[in-house]
Amino acid sequence: METPASPAQPNAEQIEYWNGPVGQRWLTYNDWLDERTAAYGRAAFQAAAPQPGEAVLDIGCGAGATSFELARAVGAQGSVIGVDISAPLLGRARERAAAQGLSVDFREADASRPSFAPASFDLLFSRFGVMFFDDPTAAFAELRKTLKPGGRLAFACWQGPELNDWYELPLTAIADFVERTPVDTRQPGPFAFSDADHIREVLTAAGFGSIELQPFATPFYLGRGATREAMADDAMEQVFRVGPIARLLEAQSEEVNARARVAIRAALLGLAGDEGLEVGGATWIVTARV
Ligand SMILES: C[S@@+](CC[C@H](N)C(=O)[O-])C[C@H]1O[C@@H](n2cnc3c(N)ncnc32)[C@H](O)[C@@H]1O
């Protein structure tokens, strides 16, 4: 995007968010994030079933991990565009594509705006990149226009916080001294598509049919390391640097943060797992058609 986001621009807050310090931190922890979210991406990928020769749009592609998998699946006769609003993440995606000799067209654009030719994609795909639209119905209506007749949509999004220990555990650990505000599942954020009825309403209103939601849950290692202390160090680094808990704690005093470090570390050390500290993660794998 050549011009900076203005407050009146749709998704202005998210554009600022993903281009600011958060975008930089996602770069720092990108390998960690890719490893932790790989299983959910694979589940969406299987549901999407990309075929050789197809044209695919990877929505909110970030640093490109899923775009590369899609590019391998569609082959030289196919094409993949990765779209994202984050300049730093796209920069990393382009570097990684060059290093792997993969041809992916990474574009800096708001996926909810009419940036692509109508009827140009066979598949719209996303791993956790569609929960950040100010107006999801308008965004998906716009995206639907870019699908060819018979085209399909497949994405992974988080189910509710209560099913996601990576979010719930730190919050519970600090509940005595950090007030919990209920997650608003109608606002942009990781849980914006956690409510199955809401997903169906949005996609139906956007003109999609054959909407299906499959729950997919699997644990992942929140922290890795040779010892449990090292695992906790790794997990603490991530909890305090990326994601919604980091965002919440940034707004708190240093004193509250110091208490939070003690409480969250103790809770993390209570987690099971031989190779890492294991937490639950639960998603919806959503598919639909034009
Ligand atoms: C949780 S990250 C997921 C990134 C990537 N799909 C992955 O799995 O590693 C969400 C991504 O969506 C992007 N994003 C948010 N709103 C967007 C929009 N309106 N258009 C395009 N990308 C968007 C963010 O910049 C960020 O890279």
The ligand as a MOL file (V3000), in Angstrom:
LIG
                    3D

  0  0  0     0  0            999 V3000
M  V30 BEGIN CTAB
M  V30 COUNTS 27 29 0 0 0
M  V30 BEGIN ATOM
M  V30 1 C -2.5310 -14.5320 12.7690 0
M  V30 2 S -1.6370 -13.9310 11.4050 0 CHG=1
M  V30 3 C -1.5470 -15.3740 10.3610 0
M  V30 4 C -0.4860 -15.2620 9.3170 0
M  V30 5 C -0.3020 -16.5060 8.4290 0
M  V30 6 N -1.5100 -16.8620 7.7350 0
M  V30 7 C 0.2150 -17.6660 9.2320 0
M  V30 8 O -0.5420 -18.6180 9.4560 0
M  V30 9 O 1.3880 -17.6180 9.6360 0 CHG=-1
M  V30 10 C -2.8510 -12.9380 10.6060 0
M  V30 11 C -2.3790 -12.2790 9.3300 0
M  V30 12 O -3.4960 -11.6530 8.6930 0
M  V30 13 C -3.0660 -10.4320 8.1370 0
M  V30 14 N -4.2380 -9.5690 7.9170 0
M  V30 15 C -5.0520 -9.0240 8.8600 0
M  V30 16 N -6.0230 -8.3040 8.2590 0
M  V30 17 C -5.8330 -8.4160 6.9150 0
M  V30 18 C -6.5060 -7.8940 5.7670 0
M  V30 19 N -7.5860 -7.0950 5.8770 0
M  V30 20 N -6.0340 -8.1980 4.5270 0
M  V30 21 C -4.9190 -8.9880 4.3930 0
M  V30 22 N -4.2340 -9.5090 5.4470 0
M  V30 23 C -4.6970 -9.2340 6.6850 0
M  V30 24 C -2.0610 -9.9060 9.1670 0
M  V30 25 O -1.2050 -8.9190 8.6400 0
M  V30 26 C -1.3250 -11.1950 9.5560 0
M  V30 27 O -0.2120 -11.4340 8.7300 0
M  V30 END ATOM
M  V30 BEGIN BOND
M  V30 1 1 1 2
M  V30 2 1 2 3
M  V30 3 1 2 10
M  V30 4 1 3 4
M  V30 5 1 4 5
M  V30 6 1 5 6
M  V30 7 1 5 7
M  V30 8 2 7 8
M  V30 9 1 7 9
M  V30 10 1 10 11
M  V30 11 1 11 12
M  V30 12 1 11 26
M  V30 13 1 12 13
M  V30 14 1 13 14
M  V30 15 1 13 24
M  V30 16 1 14 15
M  V30 17 1 14 23
M  V30 18 2 15 16
M  V30 19 1 16 17
M  V30 20 1 17 18
M  V30 21 2 17 23
M  V30 22 1 18 19
M  V30 23 2 18 20
M  V30 24 1 20 21
M  V30 25 2 21 22
M  V30 26 1 22 23
M  V30 27 1 24 25
M  V30 28 1 24 26
M  V30 29 1 26 27
M  V30 END BOND
M  V30 END CTAB
M  END
